[in-house]
Amino acid sequence: MNLKQFGYNSFFEAYFNEYASEGQIPGRIAIHNLSNYTIYTELGELTGEVSGKLRFEVENDTAEVKGFPVVGDWVIIRSNASEKKAIIDKTLPRKNKFSRKEAGAVTREQVVAANIDIVFIVSALNQDFNLRRIERYLMTAMDNEIQPVIILSKSDLTNELNEKIEQVKDVAGAVPVHAICAKNKIGLEQLDQYFANNNTVAVLGSSGVGKSTLINVLAGEEKFFVQEISDFSNKGKHTTTHREMILLPNGGLIIDTPGMRELQIWEGGEGVAETFDDLEELALQCKFSDCLHKNEPGCAIQLAIKNGEVDESRLKSYLKLKKEVKYIESKQNVKTAIDNKKKWKQIHKSMKDFKKNNKGGKWD
């Protein structure tokens, strides 16, 4: 199998040549299920697991790439081709990653997928249509330096297609916007361009927006089961419970992800500025540099809202996301301080134990 069809290029080849030992080969993570992985390699698909050394490094936070391998990662493996098995020794440095805050109270990063060229932000045009959610996804994609493309699915379920497309374009700026109906195979030809040159496309969106239906059509077969839309809620039930990367018959790869009703941001400072560049530009015209864009005199954003140039809900979304970014950054700083304190406590304890057990000895 030709590794280039899986996105292997000079970037990953250089790192592989630097880190690999004799007998090791490169592979790309296609599926991650609990402790097992499906890996695309030049020998075909192999089932793998991480080595004891890599597990130790990850659990002790000494691995060069933090965390265990995720879908889209390129890894260095030792293969047993006859049994279709492999041991993962190392994760190669990533070109990029798509991260979010792990669900729950713990402040911890969850890497959704890695080494992505383009991200399809899928939003349904039915009752679940939500501009504020699109802004959140846009911000996260831009902060991770991944090219976003907005896919408006289920175009057959709205009588306001043109109006909704214009609403999305107002918040998307220069980001491409495509309306499709995967079920009836309408508008899919617009998407072919994004898979050129063996590009990897990640598909993101909340549950029921039609991600699995889209992937099934692009793959030419039913890779994922999709339940029918509920008559009551007008929403489909997304059954994907894991991340998976699929090689498409016409070239390129696509990564499906579980539905995310609420994307909890992990970073976002630069992403907010790029997603809301219109508001950032207006803010420079405010009378006061520390304007909160609420009731301050001379606020250029409030004036634009009054003149009908900016929707007030967009300002609320902007301020909310800026507040979230500030909060998560403060939590990360606290966590870093705690981790460093624990690290130095362990170092001091080790030094004391060494001196106690080696009187007159030297600390190397």
N, C-alpha and C positions, 0 to 999 in steps of 0.2 A: 504494500500500500504506500502511496506517495504522501509523505508527511505534509507537503505544501498544501494539499487539499484540506488539511486540518488547521491551516493557518500558520504553519511553521515557516519562519523567515530568518533573515540574518540577525535580527535582534535576539531571538531565542537561541539560534545556533551558536552565536558568540559566547553566551553564558554557558551553554552545554559544553562547548569545547574547553571552557575555563574550569568547570567544576567536575566533569565526568571522569571516571576511571575506566580502565580497560574492562570490556565485557558489559558495560552499562549502555543503555540506549534511551533516547527521549520518548516521551509519550504525553498525551494530553487527556486530562480528566473529562470524561463525557457524562458520567453519572456518579453521584455520591449517595450511597444508602448506608446510614449508620457507619460502620467501620469498613465497609467494602466499597470499592471503586470499580467502575468500568473505564478502561483506558484505551484510547485510540493509539496504535503504534504501527510501525512499518511491518510488523508481524501479524497484524490484524487486531481484533478486540481482545484484550486480556482483562482478567479479574485480578485486582490488586488490593494490597493492604500496606499501611505504612510500616517501615522498619522499626525495630525497638529503639534504635538510636534517634530516629526522627521524632518518634513519640516522646522520648525523654527531652529532646531539645524544645519541642513545642510546649510541653507541659511545664518546663522550667524557663520558658520565654527566652531561650538562647538561639532559637532557629533564626536564620537570616530573614526568611519570610514568616511573619507572624501567623500563628494558627495552622491548622491542618489544611491540606490541599482542598480547593474548592473547584466546582465545575468551571472549565475554561483554563485552569492552570496547566502549564507545562512542567513536567516532572522528570527526574532522572530515575530510571528503574533498572532492576535486574530481572530478567525474564526467564520463565520456564515455558518455552513455546509449546512443548509437547503436551503440557497440562493446561495451557492457556492461562497461566497465572503469572503474577509479578509482585515484586517487593519494591515499594516506593522509598528511595533513599533520600531524595531532596526535592524541594519545590524550587523551580527556577524563579529569579526575580520577575516581577509582573510589570507589564507595560502600563496597566491601570487596573482598577477594581471598582465594583459598584458596592458600596457599603451602606448599611443603615444601623441605627441603634437597635440592639437586641431587645425584643419585647420584654416588658416587666420593669421592675424597679432598678435592676442592676445596670450600671453604666458600662456597657461593653459593646464593642464593635462586632457586627455580624457581616461578613463579606458574602454577598449574594452570588457574585460571579466575578471572574477575572479575565483580563486580556480581551476586552470587548472593543470592537471598532465602532459600532453603532447601537443605539438603544431605541427600540420601538416603544414609545409611551402610548399604550392602547387605552382609549376611553370610549365607552359606548354612547351612542347617540339617543338612547332610550331615556327612561326616567332617572337613570343613574348618572346622567351627564353632569359633570362638576368641574368648572373652570379652576376652582381653588386647588383641587387635587392635581390637576394638570400642572399648575404652577409649582407645586411641591415636587413633583417628579422632575420637571425641567430643572429646578434649582439643584437637585441632587445629581442629575446627570452632568450638568455643567461644572459642578464642583469637583466631580470625578474626572473631568476632562474627556468626556465621552460625547460624541456627536449625537444629539437627540433628533428623533423624527416622530412627529405626532400622528398616530393612526386613529381615526375616528371610525369605530366599527359599528355594525348594525345600522347602516344607513337606511335600511328598509323600514326601520321602526320609528321614523320621525317624519313629520310633515313640515319641519322647519330646517331642512338640511342647509340651505344657503345661509340662513341667519346664524346657525350654530357654527358653521365653518368660519364666518366672519368674526364671531365672538372669540373663537380660539386663535385666529390670526392676530387679533388685537393683543392677546397676552403672549403669543409665541414669538413675536418679532420676526427675525429672519429664519426661524426654524421651519423646515418643511412640514406641511399639513396635508394629509391624504384621507379622504373619506372612502370607505370600502364596505362591502357586504360579503364577508368570506363565505357565508352559507350559499349565496347565489353566484359566487365567484365574480363579483363586480368590483372593478378598480384594482385588482391584484397586480396587473401588469405594471402599475406605477412603482411597485416595490422591488422589481427585479434589479434595478440599478444599485440597490444597497448591498447586494450579495456578491457584486463583482470582486475579482481579485481575491477570492476565498475569504471574504470578510466574515467576521463573527458578529451576529446580531443578537442582542438580548431583548426579550419581550417582557415588558413590565406593565403592571396595571392591577387594579383591584379585582376581587373575585367577580366572575360572571360577565366580564367585558368582552369575552370572545377570543381570548388568547389561544386556547387549545384548538378551537375551530380553525383559526387562522393558520396555525402550525400544521394541522392535519392536511389542510388544502395545499399548502406550500410543499409539504413532504410527499404528497400524492398518495398517502395512506393514513389510516386512523392510528396515529401514534398515541393519542390520548382520548379517553372516553369523555364525552361531554353530555350532560343531562339536558333535557329539554327546558326551555324557558318557562318559568312559572307564570300562569295566567294572573295570579294575584299580585306578584311583585314585579313582573316583567323583567326578571333577572335570571340569568343562567347560574347553575351551580358548578363552580370550578372544582374539579376533582384532582388536580395535580397536587401531590403532597411532597414532591422532591424536585430538585433542580436537575435538568437534563439537557445535554447538548446533542443536536441531531445534524447529521450531514445531509444536505439537501441534494436531490438528484441532479439539479442543474448547476450545482456548485454553491459554495458558501455554507455557513453553519448557523444554526439558530438555537438559542437557549431559552427554554421555557422555565418559568419560576412559579412558585405558589402564589396565589392571589394575595395582595396586601391591601386590606381595607384602609389601613392607616400606615403610611410610610413614616416611621420615626427617623428623623434626620440624625446623622452622625457628625457631619461637618456641614459647611454651607456658606461661610462668609463670602467667598468669591462667587459662589453660585447665586446667592441672593442678588448681588450687584449685577450679574449678567442677566438674570431672569427679569429683574425689575429695572433695567437700564433707563427706561423712560422716567421712572420716579427718582432714580438716582440723579439724573440730569436736572430734573426740576428742583431737587433739593439744593443744588448748588446755587439756585436763584433765590432761595429763602433769605429774608432779611438777617436772620440770626444763624450762625454756623451750627449752633446746638439745637436748632428747631426740632421739636418733637412731632410736628405736622398735625397738631391737634387744634389748639385755640390761640396759638401764637400770632401776633400781628406780622404781616408781611410774609406769610407762608405761601410759597408758590404752588405747592401741591394742593392746598385747600382752595386756592384761587382757581386752579385747573378743574377741580371737582365742581366748584360753583358754576364754571363756564361750560360744564358738560364735556370737558376734554378727557377726564379721567373718572372711572367708576369708583365710587367710594369703597365698594367691597374689595377692589384691588389694593387700595391703600391699607385696609384692615388686614388683608392677607400678607402684605409686605411687612407691616409692623409686627404681626404675629410671628412670621418666620424669622425676622431679625431677633426677636425676643427668644425664640427657641434656640437659635444658634448661640446666642450669648449664654443661655442657660447650660446647654450641653458642653460648651467650652469651659465654663466654670466647674462643672462636674468632672470633666476630664482632667482639669488642673488639680482638683482635689484628689482624684484617684491616683494621679502621677505622684503627688507628694506623699500619699500613704504608701504606695508601692516602693518609693525610694527610701522611706523611713524603715520599712520592713527589710529592705535589702541591706541597709547599713547596720541594722540590728543584727542580722544574720552574720555579716562580716565581722562585727565586733565580737559576737559570740564565738565565731570560729577562731579568732585571734586569741581570745581568752582560753579556749580549750587547748589550743596549740601550746601556749605558754605554760599552761598547767601540766600538760602531758610531756612537754619537752623542756624542762628547766635548763636554762643556759643555751638552748637551741636558737637558731635564727629563723626569722620569718622570711620566706622566699617570696 
